[in-house]
Amino acid sequence: MSFGPRLDTRIDTGRLILRPPGREDFEAWADMMSDAEHVRHIGGAQPPPVVWRSLMAMIGMWASEGFAMFSVIEKSSGRWIGRVGPWSPHGWPGTEVGWSLVRDACGRGYAVEAAGAAMDWAVDVLGWDAIIHTIAPENEASKAVARRLGSRFLHMGRLPEPFHEMPVEVWGQTRDEWRARPRMSAGREIA
């Protein structure tokens, strides 16, 4: 389903700004994706040309479909700290809200805060009936985030090529389950 461009979308949480990614995010995105140990669960380290194509694909999905992952900006510093949000490219096992943050932003509750805002947006604006999270079986940190969001393990799954040989755990919940949970960050504004 195509919704058309929503390039002016901005979600404010208590500590974060979520906005569509832009070219200005490239260096920080490339730095995050060069940390091989940190990004091992999301496909592994990528050289800058691959990161550039990934960023451009994300920007293109925003322009074509009206959604994709958001760039996450830390309000206190203005710094790009990761990508979080709706993701459902061709062949994906469902409508996903995913997350990946730079190493020094982890453990501060940012993933839950940003993913919670993105999940609200996915059900309220995109009209998604269900949200999944594809998680590498050994990625305990992401499982903890999923649990804090109220998601549960659903089944084992596979991603489309070129990651089709890597099994993933599919976690998730329905729109009704998500809406039944208490709101996670009061005062969130969606523009």
Buried (B, 14 or more C-beta within 10 A) or exposed (E): EEEEBBEEBBBBBEBBBBBBBBEEBBEBBBBBBBEEEBBEBBBEBBEBEEBBEBBEEBBEBBBEBBBBBBBBBBEEEEEBBBBBBBBBEEEBBBBBBBBBBBBEBBEEBBBBBBBBBBBBBBBEBBEBEBBBBBBBEEBEEBBEBBEBBBBEBBEEBBBEEEBEEBEBBBBBBEBEBBEEEEEBBEEBEEE
